[in-house]
């Protein structure tokens, strides 16, 4: 009988120990939140952080783990990985009056190196899904691409070399032709001009979201007046003529 009591007592003790272990494990899981390296953990409720003299009603944990109080301090994560943005722009008047459209892409991410911008990003993006964030940034980027295309010529945007003669023949003003000639003298590439204008506009506007632009790329550009095609054909014709002249010179030299 005593052996049976010992077995029952041992079984009950084992069950209680297991239940206690599970309870402790559950409490620890509810108190401790682990943050992946490519995310930040935002803890709200009952906490306050001051950054550059401005107070925020949350604190941020970058990587590692932190302790939160269940039901009092809700915790959410924000993804720090690259966010691709696809943009289509139509009906834009370029710098030389040509009506163009374009398909473009941009890659943006949260600027987690600048603490002020990071807290600004959290304030703007907290509680929004990845799709909502993409749509919000996309609307801003559409305005940026339209403004950049409006300040440059189509060939500048795609990186083709554009002479003053070509620009004037396509309907641009003499001022525009002179500016392009000066850029060529300074050694500034056509595509570099467009990227510089675009990046400046994007960085300025997206800093309000606490975001930074990683890259921008123009995938395709078109116009309604065959401006790009005509200049491309003229360029190819000129190059072909130069090749024919060089071949004739080499043949004459060989004959001699």
Secondary structure, DSSP 8 states (H G I E B T S, - for coil): -HHHHHHHHHHHHHHHHHHHHHHHHHHHHHHEEEEEEEEEEEEEEEEEEEETTEEEEEEEEEEEEEE--TTTS-EEEEE-S-EEEEEEEEEEE-TTS-EEEEEEEEEEEE--SSHHHHHHHHHHHTT--HHHHHHHHHHHHHHHHHHHHHHS-HHHHHT----HHHHHHTT--HHHHHHHHHHHHHT--HHHHHHHHHHHHHHHHHGGGTEEEEEEEEEEEEESS-HHHHHHHHHHHHHHHHHHHHHHHHHHHHH-
